[in-house]
Amino acid sequence: MSNKITVTAKVNADIKKVWDCYTNPEHITKWNFADPSWQCPSATNDMRVGGKYSARMEAKDGSFGFDFEAVYNEVIEGEKFTYAMPDGRQVTVVFNENGTQTDVIVTFDAEEQNSLEMQKNGWQAILDNFKKYTEAN
């Protein structure tokens, strides 16, 4: 039984824009990193059940990097999706329209190498970066 962690953001944009910025590779590469010293130089997203998501995440100085990959289990266009990472951990992302804002709720199974606080802070930083990017574009 794994611990589940939830991070959230209230984005000042309509749900269509928020969904597009979150799922379109042309946008993903501009926000998908937790710290300005990192980057996401490439991403692909086959948004269907059984489809694969992949994003390259790396330090700008080239000192470290990894490929984040997952396979979709469920996709409800404009509302939510779930995916599984290669180690079996599950992630659910829900989009709730709230007037002129959209709430994004990401719930994921924690891994065992890093503290729960570190994982939550990292995923929240990425989501905060997404919010900032989406509201500015």
Secondary structure, DSSP 8 states (H G I E B T S, - for coil): ---EEEEEEEESS-HHHHHHHHH-HHHHHHH--SSTTEEEEEEEE--STT-EEEEEEEETTSS-EEEEEEEEEEEETTTEEEEE-TTS-EEEEEEEEETTEEEEEEEEE--SSS-HHHHHHHHHHHHHHHHHHHHH-
